[in-house]
């Protein structure tokens, strides 16, 4: 599929699911089977436990992870010992998890592996740096855990593939609405401020940015500390930067004030937004603007039309309706010809 070639333009990729059993592992297997390993060096890990034969929650069968010769992978000591492939041990990390230390190795044969790697944004960043600097990896792939989109943050990965499907809902319209909204958030525009690195360094407070781009001091400690009339402090600025989350309460307050509605709200990335689709879209229709300091490129959507209990949705209809709402490719990996 065309997005495989596009992936070669990026150094990091996250595969995230909107719900459990949306087809992340099939998507990962598809990508790993088609990347030109002879031309690029690929590293892979998971923020959860992926590659199990049986889902520990639903007890349904799950696809296993297959690696080709040459792929570098990071997993826990426990799952490294259970691997079903030949490998060269490259590194054992000092970081200890509940499943043991993290082991990095290179596949010397095709085979199966269970992945269980770093579980925080900071540890994922360190993993990426270690693979790129220590083993000359060109593309680091992160298989995300259930609904943990924060680990698919632009702070971690440049590109992203989002998996959705029948496990999210048995109603196609609901799947489309939820998925389209997620894609809408991921696609928010990048802020044009000149102080991106400075703003990223702030961990607390709500900051005012003047019309000429000058950065003012924090006008509030957080959205929770603002009083009803304290919004007057924000009127002179050209933009507002939130170091924390964009919440329903904050956006409703901004939306109800004619002096504030046209201000640009800047947040770190799409994972910081916790508002309903209607509220967000109404705010934007009124002339509001929301931008991000860090942006990831959503490469494609993949769909799994089969629910964990075996109910099968109309794949063609699901793909058609999603394609009508998003401006990126949408694929049913299995139906479009993926074979292990």
LODO-488591 format. One line per 4 residues: number of its first residue (from 1); their letters; for each residue x, y, z of C-alpha. Coordinates in nm, 4 decimals. Example, Ala and Ser with C-alpha at 12.3 -4.5 7.8 and 13.67 -1.06 7.14 Angstrom:
# LODO-488591
1	as	1.2300/-0.4500/0.7800 ~ 1.3670/-0.1060/0.7140;
END
This chain:
# LODO-488591
1	xxxx	0.0000/0.0000/0.0000 ~ 0.1237/0.3521/-0.0804 ~ 0.1847/0.4618/0.2789 ~ 0.4784/0.2209/0.3148;
5	xxxx	0.6907/0.4379/0.0856 ~ 0.5811/0.7480/0.2760 ~ 0.7072/0.5960/0.6012 ~ 1.0613/0.6064/0.4655;
9	xxxx	1.0493/0.9864/0.5038 ~ 1.0257/0.9612/0.8836 ~ 1.2540/0.8484/1.1644 ~ 0.9839/0.7511/1.4148;
13	xxxx	0.6382/0.5955/1.3802 ~ 0.3669/0.5204/1.6359 ~ 0.0850/0.2734/1.5734 ~ -0.2047/0.3567/1.8043;
17	xxxx	-0.5493/0.2070/1.8527 ~ -0.8663/0.3904/1.9499 ~ -0.9716/0.0765/2.1366 ~ -0.8491/-0.2726/2.2127;
21	xxxx	-0.8659/-0.5203/1.9202 ~ -0.8760/-0.2547/1.6483 ~ -0.6036/-0.4264/1.4475 ~ -0.2781/-0.2664/1.5650;
25	xxxx	-0.0835/-0.5911/1.5505 ~ -0.2041/-0.6721/1.1980 ~ -0.1021/-0.3214/1.0982 ~ 0.2404/-0.3652/1.2578;
29	xxxx	0.2914/-0.7020/1.0869 ~ 0.1903/-0.5548/0.7528 ~ 0.4379/-0.2687/0.7861 ~ 0.7241/-0.4894/0.9080;
33	xxxx	0.6660/-0.7388/0.6256 ~ 0.6878/-0.4706/0.3565 ~ 0.9539/-0.2305/0.4758 ~ 1.2735/-0.2666/0.2697;
37	xxxx	1.4955/-0.4056/0.5470 ~ 1.7818/-0.4385/0.2981 ~ 1.7804/-0.0591/0.2512 ~ 1.6948/0.0726/0.5960;
41	xxxx	1.7524/-0.0387/0.9532 ~ 1.4288/-0.0794/1.1504 ~ 1.3760/-0.0952/1.5276 ~ 1.0515/-0.1897/1.7017;
45	xxxx	0.9097/-0.2030/2.0529 ~ 0.5741/-0.1845/2.2323 ~ 0.4401/0.0292/2.5158 ~ 0.2220/-0.2583/2.6334;
49	xxxx	0.2384/-0.6333/2.5804 ~ 0.1883/-0.7238/2.2146 ~ 0.2161/-1.0530/2.0339 ~ 0.0132/-1.2649/2.2782;
53	xxxx	-0.1788/-1.5510/2.1220 ~ -0.4750/-1.5004/2.3576 ~ -0.6137/-1.1678/2.4799 ~ -0.5830/-1.1598/2.8591;
57	xxxx	-0.9086/-0.9624/2.8947 ~ -1.1478/-1.1032/2.6321 ~ -0.9773/-1.4486/2.6033 ~ -1.0134/-1.4184/2.2255;
61	xxxx	-0.7322/-1.5189/1.9900 ~ -0.4851/-1.2497/1.8822 ~ -0.2378/-1.2226/1.5949 ~ 0.1254/-1.2800/1.6856;
65	xxxx	0.4089/-1.0471/1.5892 ~ 0.6392/-1.1661/1.3113 ~ 0.9844/-1.0163/1.2541 ~ 1.2034/-1.0478/0.9491;
69	xxxx	1.5754/-1.1076/0.9659 ~ 1.7555/-0.7819/1.0335 ~ 1.4908/-0.6087/1.2455 ~ 1.6140/-0.4750/1.5802;
73	xxxx	1.3680/-0.5161/1.8666 ~ 1.3399/-0.4251/2.2341 ~ 1.1384/-0.6322/2.4795 ~ 1.1479/-0.7502/2.8412;
77	xxxx	1.3786/-1.0275/2.9642 ~ 1.0761/-1.2528/3.0170 ~ 0.9537/-1.2195/2.6600 ~ 1.3035/-1.2295/2.5151;
81	xxxx	1.3511/-1.5742/2.6696 ~ 1.0223/-1.6858/2.5090 ~ 1.1144/-1.5661/2.1571 ~ 1.0719/-1.8000/1.8607;
85	xxxx	1.3531/-1.6712/1.6424 ~ 1.7305/-1.6597/1.6323 ~ 1.8745/-1.3315/1.7536 ~ 2.1919/-1.1426/1.8400;
89	xxxx	2.1879/-0.9782/2.1828 ~ 2.2853/-0.6113/2.1502 ~ 2.2112/-0.4534/2.4870 ~ 2.0556/-0.5142/2.8294;
93	xxxx	1.9213/-0.1944/2.9834 ~ 1.9626/-0.0903/3.3463 ~ 1.5899/-0.0069/3.3443 ~ 1.3924/-0.2739/3.5295;
97	xxxx	1.0237/-0.3432/3.4613 ~ 0.7808/-0.5894/3.6188 ~ 0.8853/-0.8318/3.3444 ~ 1.2579/-0.7815/3.3942;
101	xxxx	1.5150/-0.5586/3.2293 ~ 1.4700/-0.4356/2.8736 ~ 1.6624/-0.6346/2.6148 ~ 1.7574/-0.5056/2.2697;
105	xxxx	1.8485/-0.7618/2.0039 ~ 1.8664/-0.8143/1.6288 ~ 1.6615/-1.0836/1.4574 ~ 1.8858/-1.3299/1.2727;
109	xxxx	1.5924/-1.5300/1.1360 ~ 1.2272/-1.4833/1.0655 ~ 1.0094/-1.5655/1.3649 ~ 0.7687/-1.4693/1.6407;
113	xxxx	0.8251/-1.2384/1.9353 ~ 0.6239/-1.0822/2.2155 ~ 0.7051/-0.7167/2.2679 ~ 0.6930/-0.5351/2.6020;
117	xxxx	0.9121/-0.2280/2.6112 ~ 0.9310/0.1244/2.7575 ~ 0.6070/0.2554/2.9086 ~ 0.6634/0.6302/2.9550;
121	xxxx	0.7229/0.9190/2.7176 ~ 1.0656/0.9849/2.8677 ~ 1.1767/0.6216/2.8397 ~ 1.0524/0.6019/2.4813;
125	xxxx	1.2553/0.9088/2.3917 ~ 1.5644/0.7482/2.5458 ~ 1.4925/0.4262/2.3549 ~ 1.4740/0.6128/2.0248;
129	xxxx	1.7986/0.7984/2.0923 ~ 1.9766/0.4789/2.1960 ~ 1.8705/0.2925/1.8804 ~ 1.9545/0.5763/1.6443;
133	xxxx	2.2908/0.6606/1.8001 ~ 2.3947/0.3156/1.9181 ~ 2.2717/0.0970/1.6316 ~ 2.2177/0.3397/1.3402;
137	xxxx	1.8448/0.2666/1.3225 ~ 1.6663/0.4655/1.0508 ~ 1.3051/0.4039/1.1550 ~ 1.1878/0.3384/1.5128;
141	xxxx	0.8386/0.1872/1.5346 ~ 0.6344/0.2031/1.8554 ~ 0.3356/-0.0265/1.8927 ~ 0.1093/0.1612/2.1339;
145	xxxx	-0.0874/0.0204/2.4249 ~ -0.4648/0.0336/2.4633 ~ -0.5982/0.3872/2.4166 ~ -0.2692/0.5429/2.5349;
149	xxxx	-0.2538/0.8072/2.2663 ~ -0.0222/1.0127/2.4887 ~ 0.2523/0.7670/2.3947 ~ 0.1828/0.8470/2.0293;
153	xxxx	0.2503/1.2121/2.1100 ~ 0.4529/1.4208/1.8643 ~ 0.7036/1.4489/2.1501 ~ 0.7778/1.0826/2.0766;
157	xxxx	0.7024/1.0142/1.7101 ~ 0.7004/1.2107/1.3867 ~ 0.4436/0.9918/1.2122 ~ 0.1434/0.7894/1.3208;
161	xxxx	-0.0990/0.5264/1.1970 ~ -0.4327/0.5012/1.3754 ~ -0.6259/0.1732/1.4035 ~ -1.0026/0.1713/1.4511;
165	xxxx	-1.2912/-0.0694/1.4014 ~ -1.5776/-0.2743/1.5371 ~ -1.4343/-0.3061/1.8883 ~ -1.4923/0.0688/1.9230;
169	xxxx	-1.8638/0.0307/1.8413 ~ -2.0961/-0.1905/1.6399 ~ -2.2507/0.1216/1.4890 ~ -2.0610/0.2363/1.1790;
173	xxxx	-2.1711/0.5963/1.2172 ~ -2.0397/0.6059/1.5735 ~ -1.7064/0.4539/1.4651 ~ -1.6768/0.7123/1.1884;
177	xxxx	-1.7638/1.0036/1.4193 ~ -1.5178/0.9009/1.6905 ~ -1.2390/0.8235/1.4457 ~ -1.2910/1.1405/1.2422;
181	xxxx	-1.2746/1.3491/1.5601 ~ -0.9488/1.1818/1.6624 ~ -0.8062/1.2537/1.3170 ~ -0.9291/1.6128/1.3467;
185	xxxx	-0.7364/1.6585/1.6731 ~ -0.4212/1.4994/1.5331 ~ -0.4476/1.7342/1.2338 ~ -0.4622/2.0602/1.4316;
189	xxxx	-0.2271/2.3183/1.2778 ~ 0.1192/2.3929/1.4070 ~ 0.1569/2.7209/1.5950 ~ 0.3538/2.9908/1.4150;
193	xxxx	0.4990/3.1341/1.7357 ~ 0.8739/3.1914/1.7407 ~ 0.9027/3.0679/2.0992 ~ 0.8181/2.6987/2.0566;
197	xxxx	1.1244/2.5676/2.2397 ~ 1.0785/2.8206/2.5197 ~ 0.7118/2.7315/2.5646 ~ 0.7847/2.3595/2.5622;
201	xxxx	1.0114/2.4187/2.8596 ~ 0.7240/2.5412/3.0750 ~ 0.5422/2.2750/3.2757 ~ 0.2954/2.4890/3.4689;
205	xxxx	0.0658/2.7830/3.4196 ~ -0.1325/2.9633/3.1534 ~ 0.0813/3.2091/2.9584 ~ -0.0117/3.5176/2.7595;
209	xxxx	0.1533/3.5896/2.4240 ~ 0.1275/3.9478/2.2946 ~ 0.0077/4.0506/1.9500 ~ 0.3688/4.1091/1.8453;
213	xxxx	0.4744/3.7676/1.9771 ~ 0.6229/3.8803/2.3074 ~ 0.5862/3.6275/2.5852 ~ 0.4279/3.7477/2.9068;
217	xxxx	0.4475/3.5876/3.2469 ~ 0.2058/3.3179/3.3587 ~ -0.1312/3.4844/3.4126 ~ -0.2742/3.1857/3.6016;
221	xxxx	-0.1323/2.8803/3.7733 ~ -0.3855/2.6625/3.5895 ~ -0.7345/2.6662/3.4426 ~ -0.8667/2.5423/3.7762;
225	xxxx	-0.7482/2.8541/3.9636 ~ -0.9174/3.1108/3.7398 ~ -1.1979/3.3186/3.8856 ~ -1.5011/3.4242/3.6847;
229	xxxx	-1.3692/3.7704/3.5945 ~ -1.0014/3.6859/3.5857 ~ -1.0296/3.6366/3.2103 ~ -0.9846/4.0147/3.1851;
233	xxxx	-0.6121/3.9528/3.2331 ~ -0.6011/3.7761/2.8971 ~ -0.7595/4.0481/2.6845 ~ -0.4382/4.2274/2.5880;
237	xxxx	-0.2597/3.9206/2.4581 ~ -0.2701/3.7796/2.1087 ~ -0.2636/3.4155/2.2180 ~ -0.2957/3.1932/2.5237;
241	xxxx	-0.0614/2.9030/2.5929 ~ -0.1837/2.6167/2.8123 ~ 0.0898/2.4012/2.9602 ~ -0.1685/2.1474/3.0747;
245	xxxx	-0.4930/2.0178/2.9278 ~ -0.7515/2.2036/2.7234 ~ -1.0666/2.1213/2.9184 ~ -1.4397/2.1672/2.8668;
249	xxxx	-1.4507/2.4280/3.1446 ~ -1.1736/2.6405/2.9952 ~ -1.3034/2.6275/2.6379 ~ -1.6591/2.7109/2.7481;
253	xxxx	-1.5273/3.0139/2.9348 ~ -1.3320/3.1361/2.6330 ~ -1.6240/3.0666/2.3970 ~ -1.8632/3.2744/2.6082;
257	xxxx	-1.6463/3.5890/2.6037 ~ -1.6612/3.7928/2.2816 ~ -1.3276/3.9584/2.3672 ~ -1.1522/3.6233/2.3877;
261	xxxx	-1.3173/3.4114/2.1183 ~ -1.0744/3.5143/1.8432 ~ -0.7639/3.4444/2.0500 ~ -0.5366/3.1628/1.9497;
265	xxxx	-0.5188/2.8847/2.2080 ~ -0.1844/2.7057/2.1960 ~ -0.1324/2.3609/2.3498 ~ 0.1626/2.1215/2.3456;
269	xxxx	0.0006/1.8581/2.1230 ~ -0.3271/1.6853/2.0387 ~ -0.3096/1.4510/2.3388 ~ -0.3787/1.7488/2.5696;
273	xxxx	-0.7363/1.8044/2.4447 ~ -1.0283/1.6818/2.6567 ~ -1.3393/1.8406/2.5069 ~ -1.6441/1.7131/2.3189;
277	xxxx	-1.6564/1.7324/1.9381 ~ -1.9530/1.9730/1.9443 ~ -1.7837/2.2179/2.1803 ~ -1.4594/2.2170/1.9828;
281	xxxx	-1.6292/2.2599/1.6454 ~ -1.8610/2.5339/1.7707 ~ -1.5609/2.7199/1.9104 ~ -1.3814/2.6985/1.5757;
285	xxxx	-1.6939/2.8068/1.3853 ~ -1.7164/3.1179/1.6022 ~ -1.3688/3.2176/1.4846 ~ -1.1611/3.0524/1.7544;
289	xxxx	-0.8236/2.9018/1.6753 ~ -0.6389/2.6109/1.8374 ~ -0.2802/2.5288/1.7445 ~ -0.0119/2.2925/1.8722;
293	xxxx	0.3599/2.3253/1.9449 ~ 0.4323/1.9696/1.8309 ~ 0.2595/1.7932/1.5448 ~ 0.2675/1.4371/1.4197;
297	xxxx	0.1776/1.3324/1.0653 ~ -0.1184/1.0950/1.0489 ~ -0.0193/0.8691/0.7604 ~ -0.3220/0.6393/0.7356;
301	xxxx	-0.6164/0.4804/0.9129 ~ -0.6539/0.1028/0.9321 ~ -0.9838/-0.0640/1.0148 ~ -1.0783/-0.3955/1.1697;
305	xxxx	-1.4474/-0.4621/1.0908 ~ -1.4618/-0.7677/1.3199 ~ -1.5583/-0.7213/1.6853 ~ -1.4080/-0.9366/1.9650;
309	xxxx	-1.7361/-1.1303/1.9892 ~ -1.7294/-1.2132/1.6176 ~ -1.9738/-0.9568/1.4820 ~ -1.8656/-0.8439/1.1326;
313	xxxx	-1.9364/-0.4969/0.9968 ~ -1.9507/-0.4027/0.6291 ~ -1.5851/-0.3217/0.5578 ~ -1.6549/-0.1397/0.2310;
317	xxxx	-1.9134/0.0865/0.3909 ~ -1.6881/0.1580/0.6884 ~ -1.3968/0.2497/0.4623 ~ -1.6153/0.4618/0.2321;
321	xxxx	-1.7708/0.6592/0.5165 ~ -1.4367/0.7158/0.6878 ~ -1.2770/0.8212/0.3589 ~ -1.5523/1.0793/0.3200;
325	xxxx	-1.4610/1.2372/0.6546 ~ -1.0789/1.2297/0.6553 ~ -0.8196/1.3324/0.3985 ~ -0.5897/1.0342/0.4469;
329	xxxx	-0.5906/0.6762/0.3133 ~ -0.8126/0.4198/0.4905 ~ -0.7391/0.0467/0.4651 ~ -0.8727/-0.2857/0.5815;
333	xxxx	-0.5313/-0.4549/0.6080 ~ -0.6632/-0.8141/0.5927 ~ -0.9088/-0.7516/0.3115 ~ -0.6530/-0.5573/0.1097;
337	xxxx	-0.4287/-0.8594/0.0868 ~ -0.2102/-0.8813/0.3953 ~ -0.0659/-1.2248/0.4535 ~ 0.1905/-1.3255/0.7139;
END
